[in-house]
């Protein structure tokens, strides 16, 4: 395989990966916008997470566990 052939394959691979990354980026953006529009998640409140990081600040999401013994060790 000559150097010219390897360079051509490298260029084709670069453009294929570039297009794939653009598709992935826009599909992720579309997913975020759609989730926010439906009301499944509100990503606006996560943007303030770095600013409101004091221990006395409000919790973003509450987590309730069905199991009371998640941390206990069973023998």
PyMOL Python script that loads the backbone (N, CA, C, O; Angstrom):
from pymol import cmd

cmd.read_pdbstr("""\
ATOM      1  N   UNK A   1       0.857  -1.168   0.000  1.00  0.00           N
ATOM      2  CA  UNK A   1       0.000   0.000   0.000  1.00  0.00           C
ATOM      3  C   UNK A   1       0.904   1.232   0.000  1.00  0.00           C
ATOM      4  O   UNK A   1       1.798   1.356   0.837  1.00  0.00           O
ATOM      5  N   UNK A   2       0.667   2.119  -0.926  1.00  0.00           N
ATOM      6  CA  UNK A   2       1.520   3.300  -1.045  1.00  0.00           C
ATOM      7  C   UNK A   2       1.089   4.380  -0.065  1.00  0.00           C
ATOM      8  O   UNK A   2       0.012   4.319   0.529  1.00  0.00           O
ATOM      9  N   UNK A   3       1.940   5.346   0.080  1.00  0.00           N
ATOM     10  CA  UNK A   3       1.673   6.452   1.000  1.00  0.00           C
ATOM     11  C   UNK A   3       0.476   7.266   0.498  1.00  0.00           C
ATOM     12  O   UNK A   3      -0.333   7.737   1.297  1.00  0.00           O
ATOM     13  N   UNK A   4       0.366   7.427  -0.792  1.00  0.00           N
ATOM     14  CA  UNK A   4      -0.745   8.200  -1.344  1.00  0.00           C
ATOM     15  C   UNK A   4      -2.089   7.535  -1.034  1.00  0.00           C
ATOM     16  O   UNK A   4      -3.064   8.214  -0.711  1.00  0.00           O
ATOM     17  N   UNK A   5      -2.134   6.214  -1.133  1.00  0.00           N
ATOM     18  CA  UNK A   5      -3.360   5.481  -0.820  1.00  0.00           C
ATOM     19  C   UNK A   5      -3.709   5.614   0.660  1.00  0.00           C
ATOM     20  O   UNK A   5      -4.874   5.786   1.022  1.00  0.00           O
ATOM     21  N   UNK A   6      -2.696   5.534   1.502  1.00  0.00           N
ATOM     22  CA  UNK A   6      -2.939   5.683   2.941  1.00  0.00           C
ATOM     23  C   UNK A   6      -3.427   7.092   3.269  1.00  0.00           C
ATOM     24  O   UNK A   6      -4.294   7.259   4.127  1.00  0.00           O
ATOM     25  N   UNK A   7      -2.886   8.097   2.602  1.00  0.00           N
ATOM     26  CA  UNK A   7      -3.342   9.469   2.820  1.00  0.00           C
ATOM     27  C   UNK A   7      -4.783   9.664   2.356  1.00  0.00           C
ATOM     28  O   UNK A   7      -5.558  10.368   3.004  1.00  0.00           O
ATOM     29  N   UNK A   8      -5.135   9.051   1.250  1.00  0.00           N
ATOM     30  CA  UNK A   8      -6.522   9.126   0.775  1.00  0.00           C
ATOM     31  C   UNK A   8      -7.476   8.467   1.755  1.00  0.00           C
ATOM     32  O   UNK A   8      -8.528   9.022   2.071  1.00  0.00           O
ATOM     33  N   UNK A   9      -7.111   7.283   2.238  1.00  0.00           N
ATOM     34  CA  UNK A   9      -7.952   6.594   3.226  1.00  0.00           C
ATOM     35  C   UNK A   9      -8.065   7.412   4.510  1.00  0.00           C
ATOM     36  O   UNK A   9      -9.127   7.459   5.131  1.00  0.00           O
ATOM     37  N   UNK A  10      -6.977   8.050   4.901  1.00  0.00           N
ATOM     38  CA  UNK A  10      -6.999   8.887   6.094  1.00  0.00           C
ATOM     39  C   UNK A  10      -7.936  10.085   5.888  1.00  0.00           C
ATOM     40  O   UNK A  10      -8.671  10.459   6.803  1.00  0.00           O
ATOM     41  N   UNK A  11      -7.914  10.674   4.719  1.00  0.00           N
ATOM     42  CA  UNK A  11      -8.795  11.814   4.434  1.00  0.00           C
ATOM     43  C   UNK A  11     -10.257  11.377   4.415  1.00  0.00           C
ATOM     44  O   UNK A  11     -11.113  12.062   4.973  1.00  0.00           O
ATOM     45  N   UNK A  12     -10.550  10.242   3.778  1.00  0.00           N
ATOM     46  CA  UNK A  12     -11.924   9.740   3.782  1.00  0.00           C
ATOM     47  C   UNK A  12     -12.392   9.420   5.196  1.00  0.00           C
ATOM     48  O   UNK A  12     -13.526   9.726   5.564  1.00  0.00           O
ATOM     49  N   UNK A  13     -11.527   8.811   5.976  1.00  0.00           N
ATOM     50  CA  UNK A  13     -11.866   8.503   7.367  1.00  0.00           C
ATOM     51  C   UNK A  13     -12.132   9.756   8.182  1.00  0.00           C
ATOM     52  O   UNK A  13     -13.036   9.790   9.016  1.00  0.00           O
ATOM     53  N   UNK A  14     -11.333  10.788   7.931  1.00  0.00           N
ATOM     54  CA  UNK A  14     -11.531  12.058   8.641  1.00  0.00           C
ATOM     55  C   UNK A  14     -12.898  12.645   8.330  1.00  0.00           C
ATOM     56  O   UNK A  14     -13.617  13.052   9.242  1.00  0.00           O
ATOM     57  N   UNK A  15     -13.263  12.695   7.065  1.00  0.00           N
ATOM     58  CA  UNK A  15     -14.548  13.290   6.698  1.00  0.00           C
ATOM     59  C   UNK A  15     -15.721  12.432   7.156  1.00  0.00           C
ATOM     60  O   UNK A  15     -16.770  12.969   7.512  1.00  0.00           O
ATOM     61  N   UNK A  16     -15.570  11.131   7.154  1.00  0.00           N
ATOM     62  CA  UNK A  16     -16.631  10.261   7.668  1.00  0.00           C
ATOM     63  C   UNK A  16     -16.819  10.479   9.169  1.00  0.00           C
ATOM     64  O   UNK A  16     -17.949  10.567   9.650  1.00  0.00           O
ATOM     65  N   UNK A  17     -15.713  10.567   9.905  1.00  0.00           N
ATOM     66  CA  UNK A  17     -15.810  10.806  11.348  1.00  0.00           C
ATOM     67  C   UNK A  17     -16.352  12.200  11.639  1.00  0.00           C
ATOM     68  O   UNK A  17     -17.098  12.381  12.602  1.00  0.00           O
ATOM     69  N   UNK A  18     -15.992  13.177  10.832  1.00  0.00           N
ATOM     70  CA  UNK A  18     -16.503  14.530  11.018  1.00  0.00           C
ATOM     71  C   UNK A  18     -18.017  14.577  10.847  1.00  0.00           C
ATOM     72  O   UNK A  18     -18.718  15.186  11.654  1.00  0.00           O
ATOM     73  N   UNK A  19     -18.514  13.942   9.810  1.00  0.00           N
ATOM     74  CA  UNK A  19     -19.960  13.899   9.573  1.00  0.00           C
ATOM     75  C   UNK A  19     -20.660  13.124  10.690  1.00  0.00           C
ATOM     76  O   UNK A  19     -21.738  13.519  11.136  1.00  0.00           O
ATOM     77  N   UNK A  20     -20.060  12.035  11.139  1.00  0.00           N
ATOM     78  CA  UNK A  20     -20.658  11.245  12.221  1.00  0.00           C
ATOM     79  C   UNK A  20     -20.736  12.062  13.511  1.00  0.00           C
ATOM     80  O   UNK A  20     -21.749  12.016  14.209  1.00  0.00           O
ATOM     81  N   UNK A  21     -19.693  12.796  13.830  1.00  0.00           N
ATOM     82  CA  UNK A  21     -19.705  13.615  15.044  1.00  0.00           C
ATOM     83  C   UNK A  21     -20.718  14.752  14.948  1.00  0.00           C
ATOM     84  O   UNK A  21     -21.341  15.103  15.949  1.00  0.00           O
ATOM     85  N   UNK A  22     -20.890  15.324  13.782  1.00  0.00           N
ATOM     86  CA  UNK A  22     -21.885  16.379  13.606  1.00  0.00           C
ATOM     87  C   UNK A  22     -23.291  15.810  13.787  1.00  0.00           C
ATOM     88  O   UNK A  22     -24.139  16.438  14.420  1.00  0.00           O
ATOM     89  N   UNK A  23     -23.537  14.631  13.236  1.00  0.00           N
ATOM     90  CA  UNK A  23     -24.844  13.987  13.397  1.00  0.00           C
ATOM     91  C   UNK A  23     -25.113  13.671  14.861  1.00  0.00           C
ATOM     92  O   UNK A  23     -26.224  13.884  15.347  1.00  0.00           O
ATOM     93  N   UNK A  24     -24.109  13.166  15.568  1.00  0.00           N
ATOM     94  CA  UNK A  24     -24.269  12.846  16.988  1.00  0.00           C
ATOM     95  C   UNK A  24     -24.529  14.113  17.795  1.00  0.00           C
ATOM     96  O   UNK A  24     -25.386  14.114  18.679  1.00  0.00           O
ATOM     97  N   UNK A  25     -23.803  15.189  17.505  1.00  0.00           N
ATOM     98  CA  UNK A  25     -23.978  16.442  18.225  1.00  0.00           C
ATOM     99  C   UNK A  25     -25.387  17.003  18.044  1.00  0.00           C
ATOM    100  O   UNK A  25     -26.032  17.392  19.018  1.00  0.00           O
ATOM    101  N   UNK A  26     -25.860  17.044  16.808  1.00  0.00           N
ATOM    102  CA  UNK A  26     -27.189  17.598  16.567  1.00  0.00           C
ATOM    103  C   UNK A  26     -28.294  16.682  17.090  1.00  0.00           C
ATOM    104  O   UNK A  26     -29.338  17.175  17.518  1.00  0.00           O
ATOM    105  N   UNK A  27     -28.097  15.389  17.069  1.00  0.00           N
ATOM    106  CA  UNK A  27     -29.121  14.498  17.630  1.00  0.00           C
ATOM    107  C   UNK A  27     -29.194  14.653  19.149  1.00  0.00           C
ATOM    108  O   UNK A  27     -30.281  14.589  19.724  1.00  0.00           O
ATOM    109  N   UNK A  28     -28.043  14.857  19.805  1.00  0.00           N
ATOM    110  CA  UNK A  28     -28.048  15.093  21.250  1.00  0.00           C
ATOM    111  C   UNK A  28     -28.726  16.420  21.565  1.00  0.00           C
ATOM    112  O   UNK A  28     -29.508  16.497  22.513  1.00  0.00           O
ATOM    113  N   UNK A  29     -28.446  17.463  20.792  1.00  0.00           N
ATOM    114  CA  UNK A  29     -29.088  18.752  20.991  1.00  0.00           C
ATOM    115  C   UNK A  29     -30.600  18.631  20.808  1.00  0.00           C
ATOM    116  O   UNK A  29     -31.370  19.192  21.588  1.00  0.00           O
ATOM    117  N   UNK A  30     -31.021  17.902  19.781  1.00  0.00           N
ATOM    118  CA  UNK A  30     -32.442  17.692  19.543  1.00  0.00           C
ATOM    119  C   UNK A  30     -33.077  16.939  20.708  1.00  0.00           C
ATOM    120  O   UNK A  30     -34.193  17.263  21.115  1.00  0.00           O
ATOM    121  N   UNK A  31     -32.385  15.943  21.248  1.00  0.00           N
ATOM    122  CA  UNK A  31     -32.885  15.183  22.401  1.00  0.00           C
ATOM    123  C   UNK A  31     -33.065  16.093  23.608  1.00  0.00           C
ATOM    124  O   UNK A  31     -34.083  16.013  24.296  1.00  0.00           O
ATOM    125  N   UNK A  32     -32.088  16.957  23.873  1.00  0.00           N
ATOM    126  CA  UNK A  32     -32.203  17.866  25.010  1.00  0.00           C
ATOM    127  C   UNK A  32     -33.366  18.831  24.854  1.00  0.00           C
ATOM    128  O   UNK A  32     -34.124  19.048  25.799  1.00  0.00           O
ATOM    129  N   UNK A  33     -33.512  19.408  23.676  1.00  0.00           N
ATOM    130  CA  UNK A  33     -34.601  20.349  23.448  1.00  0.00           C
ATOM    131  C   UNK A  33     -35.960  19.657  23.529  1.00  0.00           C
ATOM    132  O   UNK A  33     -36.913  20.215  24.071  1.00  0.00           O
ATOM    133  N   UNK A  34     -36.044  18.456  22.996  1.00  0.00           N
ATOM    134  CA  UNK A  34     -37.312  17.717  23.027  1.00  0.00           C
ATOM    135  C   UNK A  34     -37.680  17.321  24.452  1.00  0.00           C
ATOM    136  O   UNK A  34     -38.845  17.417  24.838  1.00  0.00           O
ATOM    137  N   UNK A  35     -36.697  16.875  25.241  1.00  0.00           N
ATOM    138  CA  UNK A  35     -36.967  16.503  26.636  1.00  0.00           C
ATOM    139  C   UNK A  35     -37.423  17.705  27.445  1.00  0.00           C
ATOM    140  O   UNK A  35     -38.301  17.589  28.301  1.00  0.00           O
ATOM    141  N   UNK A  36     -36.833  18.844  27.176  1.00  0.00           N
ATOM    142  CA  UNK A  36     -37.227  20.043  27.896  1.00  0.00           C
ATOM    143  C   UNK A  36     -38.613  20.508  27.467  1.00  0.00           C
ATOM    144  O   UNK A  36     -39.386  20.994  28.292  1.00  0.00           O
ATOM    145  N   UNK A  37     -38.930  20.365  26.194  1.00  0.00           N
ATOM    146  CA  UNK A  37     -40.235  20.793  25.693  1.00  0.00           C
ATOM    147  C   UNK A  37     -41.356  19.904  26.222  1.00  0.00           C
ATOM    148  O   UNK A  37     -42.436  20.393  26.552  1.00  0.00           O
ATOM    149  N   UNK A  38     -41.100  18.603  26.303  1.00  0.00           N
ATOM    150  CA  UNK A  38     -42.100  17.664  26.820  1.00  0.00           C
ATOM    151  C   UNK A  38     -42.310  17.873  28.316  1.00  0.00           C
ATOM    152  O   UNK A  38     -43.412  17.672  28.828  1.00  0.00           O
ATOM    153  N   UNK A  39     -41.255  18.275  29.012  1.00  0.00           N
ATOM    154  CA  UNK A  39     -41.352  18.489  30.447  1.00  0.00           C
ATOM    155  C   UNK A  39     -40.748  17.360  31.244  1.00  0.00           C
ATOM    156  O   UNK A  39     -40.946  17.285  32.456  1.00  0.00           O
ATOM    157  N   UNK A  40     -40.026  16.491  30.596  1.00  0.00           N
ATOM    158  CA  UNK A  40     -39.390  15.382  31.293  1.00  0.00           C
ATOM    159  C   UNK A  40     -38.264  15.877  32.183  1.00  0.00           C
ATOM    160  O   UNK A  40     -38.120  15.412  33.313  1.00  0.00           O
ATOM    161  N   UNK A  41     -37.469  16.805  31.694  1.00  0.00           N
ATOM    162  CA  UNK A  41     -36.377  17.399  32.468  1.00  0.00           C
ATOM    163  C   UNK A  41     -36.344  18.893  32.218  1.00  0.00           C
ATOM    164  O   UNK A  41     -36.748  19.378  31.161  1.00  0.00           O
ATOM    165  N   UNK A  42     -35.851  19.614  33.218  1.00  0.00           N
ATOM    166  CA  UNK A  42     -35.637  21.046  33.060  1.00  0.00           C
ATOM    167  C   UNK A  42     -34.141  21.282  33.190  1.00  0.00           C
ATOM    168  O   UNK A  42     -33.608  21.345  34.298  1.00  0.00           O
ATOM    169  N   UNK A  43     -33.469  21.412  32.060  1.00  0.00           N
ATOM    170  CA  UNK A  43     -32.021  21.563  32.059  1.00  0.00           C
ATOM    171  C   UNK A  43     -31.576  22.971  32.424  1.00  0.00           C
ATOM    172  O   UNK A  43     -30.386  23.200  32.643  1.00  0.00           O
ATOM    173  N   UNK A  44     -32.496  23.907  32.493  1.00  0.00           N
ATOM    174  CA  UNK A  44     -32.140  25.257  32.896  1.00  0.00           C
ATOM    175  C   UNK A  44     -31.660  25.291  34.345  1.00  0.00           C
ATOM    176  O   UNK A  44     -30.740  26.039  34.675  1.00  0.00           O
ATOM    177  N   UNK A  45     -32.275  24.490  35.205  1.00  0.00           N
ATOM    178  CA  UNK A  45     -31.868  24.510  36.611  1.00  0.00           C
ATOM    179  C   UNK A  45     -30.497  23.874  36.809  1.00  0.00           C
ATOM    180  O   UNK A  45     -29.807  24.196  37.776  1.00  0.00           O
ATOM    181  N   UNK A  46     -30.093  22.983  35.920  1.00  0.00           N
ATOM    182  CA  UNK A  46     -28.764  22.395  36.017  1.00  0.00           C
ATOM    183  C   UNK A  46     -27.675  23.391  35.634  1.00  0.00           C
ATOM    184  O   UNK A  46     -26.524  23.229  36.040  1.00  0.00           O
ATOM    185  N   UNK A  47     -28.019  24.413  34.863  1.00  0.00           N
ATOM    186  CA  UNK A  47     -27.013  25.403  34.480  1.00  0.00           C
ATOM    187  C   UNK A  47     -26.587  26.255  35.671  1.00  0.00           C
ATOM    188  O   UNK A  47     -25.482  26.798  35.670  1.00  0.00           O
ATOM    189  N   UNK A  48     -27.427  26.381  36.669  1.00  0.00           N
ATOM    190  CA  UNK A  48     -27.089  27.152  37.864  1.00  0.00           C
ATOM    191  C   UNK A  48     -26.446  26.292  38.951  1.00  0.00           C
ATOM    192  O   UNK A  48     -26.195  26.784  40.051  1.00  0.00           O
ATOM    193  N   UNK A  49     -26.183  25.056  38.672  1.00  0.00           N
ATOM    194  CA  UNK A  49     -25.638  24.156  39.684  1.00  0.00           C
ATOM    195  C   UNK A  49     -24.255  24.593  40.151  1.00  0.00           C
ATOM    196  O   UNK A  49     -23.937  24.460  41.333  1.00  0.00           O
ATOM    197  N   UNK A  50     -23.438  25.104  39.261  1.00  0.00           N
ATOM    198  CA  UNK A  50     -22.102  25.551  39.653  1.00  0.00           C
ATOM    199  C   UNK A  50     -22.168  26.815  40.495  1.00  0.00           C
ATOM    200  O   UNK A  50     -21.298  27.040  41.336  1.00  0.00           O
ATOM    201  N   UNK A  51     -23.178  27.636  40.284  1.00  0.00           N
ATOM    202  CA  UNK A  51     -23.298  28.867  41.056  1.00  0.00           C
ATOM    203  C   UNK A  51     -23.919  28.627  42.423  1.00  0.00           C
ATOM    204  O   UNK A  51     -23.527  29.269  43.398  1.00  0.00           O
ATOM    205  N   UNK A  52     -24.872  27.724  42.511  1.00  0.00           N
ATOM    206  CA  UNK A  52     -25.576  27.445  43.766  1.00  0.00           C
ATOM    207  C   UNK A  52     -25.080  26.126  44.341  1.00  0.00           C
ATOM    208  O   UNK A  52     -25.795  25.125  44.332  1.00  0.00           O
ATOM    209  N   UNK A  53     -23.861  26.136  44.836  1.00  0.00           N
ATOM    210  CA  UNK A  53     -23.279  24.888  45.333  1.00  0.00           C
ATOM    211  C   UNK A  53     -23.014  24.914  46.835  1.00  0.00           C
ATOM    212  O   UNK A  53     -22.178  24.160  47.332  1.00  0.00           O
ATOM    213  N   UNK A  54     -23.708  25.761  47.543  1.00  0.00           N
ATOM    214  CA  UNK A  54     -23.560  25.819  48.987  1.00  0.00           C
ATOM    215  C   UNK A  54     -24.375  24.697  49.633  1.00  0.00           C
ATOM    216  O   UNK A  54     -25.336  24.205  49.041  1.00  0.00           O
ATOM    217  N   UNK A  55     -24.002  24.304  50.817  1.00  0.00           N
ATOM    218  CA  UNK A  55     -24.715  23.236  51.513  1.00  0.00           C
ATOM    219  C   UNK A  55     -26.130  23.650  51.899  1.00  0.00           C
ATOM    220  O   UNK A  55     -26.994  22.792  52.078  1.00  0.00           O
ATOM    221  N   UNK A  56     -26.379  24.937  52.030  1.00  0.00           N
ATOM    222  CA  UNK A  56     -27.691  25.418  52.445  1.00  0.00           C
ATOM    223  C   UNK A  56     -28.633  25.647  51.271  1.00  0.00           C
ATOM    224  O   UNK A  56     -29.795  25.997  51.478  1.00  0.00           O
ATOM    225  N   UNK A  57     -28.163  25.459  50.055  1.00  0.00           N
ATOM    226  CA  UNK A  57     -29.009  25.676  48.873  1.00  0.00           C
ATOM    227  C   UNK A  57     -30.006  24.541  48.709  1.00  0.00           C
ATOM    228  O   UNK A  57     -29.860  23.466  49.289  1.00  0.00           O
ATOM    229  N   UNK A  58     -31.016  24.809  47.909  1.00  0.00           N
ATOM    230  CA  UNK A  58     -32.056  23.809  47.658  1.00  0.00           C
ATOM    231  C   UNK A  58     -31.518  22.654  46.829  1.00  0.00           C
ATOM    232  O   UNK A  58     -30.612  22.824  46.013  1.00  0.00           O
ATOM    233  N   UNK A  59     -32.087  21.482  47.050  1.00  0.00           N
ATOM    234  CA  UNK A  59     -31.727  20.294  46.299  1.00  0.00           C
ATOM    235  C   UNK A  59     -32.436  20.341  44.942  1.00  0.00           C
ATOM    236  O   UNK A  59     -33.612  20.700  44.865  1.00  0.00           O
ATOM    237  N   UNK A  60     -31.723  19.980  43.879  1.00  0.00           N
ATOM    238  CA  UNK A  60     -32.329  20.041  42.545  1.00  0.00           C
ATOM    239  C   UNK A  60     -33.405  18.986  42.365  1.00  0.00           C
ATOM    240  O   UNK A  60     -34.519  19.292  41.941  1.00  0.00           O
ATOM    241  N   UNK A  61     -33.074  17.758  42.685  1.00  0.00           N
ATOM    242  CA  UNK A  61     -34.033  16.662  42.552  1.00  0.00           C
ATOM    243  C   UNK A  61     -33.986  15.815  43.805  1.00  0.00           C
ATOM    244  O   UNK A  61     -32.912  15.512  44.325  1.00  0.00           O
ATOM    245  N   UNK A  62     -35.152  15.437  44.283  1.00  0.00           N
ATOM    246  CA  UNK A  62     -35.186  14.562  45.445  1.00  0.00           C
ATOM    247  C   UNK A  62     -35.140  13.113  44.984  1.00  0.00           C
ATOM    248  O   UNK A  62     -35.675  12.763  43.932  1.00  0.00           O
ATOM    249  N   UNK A  63     -34.501  12.287  45.776  1.00  0.00           N
ATOM    250  CA  UNK A  63     -34.357  10.874  45.457  1.00  0.00           C
ATOM    251  C   UNK A  63     -34.969  10.063  46.576  1.00  0.00           C
ATOM    252  O   UNK A  63     -34.570  10.193  47.733  1.00  0.00           O
ATOM    253  N   UNK A  64     -35.935   9.228  46.239  1.00  0.00           N
ATOM    254  CA  UNK A  64     -36.533   8.349  47.228  1.00  0.00           C
ATOM    255  C   UNK A  64     -36.205   6.921  46.861  1.00  0.00           C
ATOM    256  O   UNK A  64     -36.341   6.508  45.710  1.00  0.00           O
ATOM    257  N   UNK A  65     -35.777   6.184  47.849  1.00  0.00           N
ATOM    258  CA  UNK A  65     -35.378   4.807  47.626  1.00  0.00           C
ATOM    259  C   UNK A  65     -36.478   3.875  48.117  1.00  0.00           C
ATOM    260  O   UNK A  65     -37.060   4.098  49.178  1.00  0.00           O
ATOM    261  N   UNK A  66     -36.759   2.841  47.350  1.00  0.00           N
ATOM    262  CA  UNK A  66     -37.753   1.863  47.765  1.00  0.00           C
ATOM    263  C   UNK A  66     -37.197   0.930  48.825  1.00  0.00           C
ATOM    264  O   UNK A  66     -37.940   0.396  49.648  1.00  0.00           O
ATOM    265  N   UNK A  67     -35.911   0.740  48.800  1.00  0.00           N
ATOM    266  CA  UNK A  67     -35.268  -0.148  49.761  1.00  0.00           C
ATOM    267  C   UNK A  67     -34.674   0.674  50.890  1.00  0.00           C
ATOM    268  O   UNK A  67     -33.975   1.658  50.651  1.00  0.00           O
ATOM    269  N   UNK A  68     -34.957   0.264  52.130  1.00  0.00           N
ATOM    270  CA  UNK A  68     -34.415   0.977  53.282  1.00  0.00           C
ATOM    271  C   UNK A  68     -33.008   0.507  53.617  1.00  0.00           C
ATOM    272  O   UNK A  68     -32.253   1.230  54.268  1.00  0.00           O
ATOM    273  N   UNK A  69     -32.652  -0.675  53.188  1.00  0.00           N
ATOM    274  CA  UNK A  69     -31.372  -1.251  53.592  1.00  0.00           C
ATOM    275  C   UNK A  69     -30.376  -1.272  52.419  1.00  0.00           C
ATOM    276  O   UNK A  69     -29.719  -2.289  52.194  1.00  0.00           O
ATOM    277  N   UNK A  70     -30.259  -0.189  51.690  1.00  0.00           N
ATOM    278  CA  UNK A  70     -29.336  -0.145  50.566  1.00  0.00           C
ATOM    279  C   UNK A  70     -27.882  -0.233  51.025  1.00  0.00           C
ATOM    280  O   UNK A  70     -27.044  -0.795  50.320  1.00  0.00           O
ATOM    281  N   UNK A  71     -27.583   0.307  52.175  1.00  0.00           N
ATOM    282  CA  UNK A  71     -26.197   0.350  52.636  1.00  0.00           C
ATOM    283  C   UNK A  71     -25.853  -0.761  53.602  1.00  0.00           C
ATOM    284  O   UNK A  71     -24.702  -0.872  54.027  1.00  0.00           O
ATOM    285  N   UNK A  72     -26.808  -1.578  53.956  1.00  0.00           N
ATOM    286  CA  UNK A  72     -26.503  -2.643  54.893  1.00  0.00           C
ATOM    287  C   UNK A  72     -25.885  -3.825  54.163  1.00  0.00           C
ATOM    288  O   UNK A  72     -26.187  -4.082  52.998  1.00  0.00           O
ATOM    289  N   UNK A  73     -25.033  -4.523  54.854  1.00  0.00           N
ATOM    290  CA  UNK A  73     -24.342  -5.675  54.271  1.00  0.00           C
ATOM    291  C   UNK A  73     -25.085  -6.923  54.676  1.00  0.00           C
ATOM    292  O   UNK A  73     -25.308  -7.172  55.861  1.00  0.00           O
ATOM    293  N   UNK A  74     -25.464  -7.698  53.698  1.00  0.00           N
ATOM    294  CA  UNK A  74     -26.174  -8.948  53.976  1.00  0.00           C
ATOM    295  C   UNK A  74     -25.177 -10.085  53.965  1.00  0.00           C
ATOM    296  O   UNK A  74     -24.320 -10.176  53.087  1.00  0.00           O
ATOM    297  N   UNK A  75     -25.302 -10.944  54.948  1.00  0.00           N
ATOM    298  CA  UNK A  75     -24.379 -12.091  55.045  1.00  0.00           C
ATOM    299  C   UNK A  75     -25.086 -13.364  54.650  1.00  0.00           C
ATOM    300  O   UNK A  75     -24.481 -14.436  54.666  1.00  0.00           O
TER     301      UNK A  75
END
""", "prot")
cmd.dss("prot")
cmd.show_as("cartoon", "prot")
cmd.util.cbc("prot")
cmd.orient("prot")
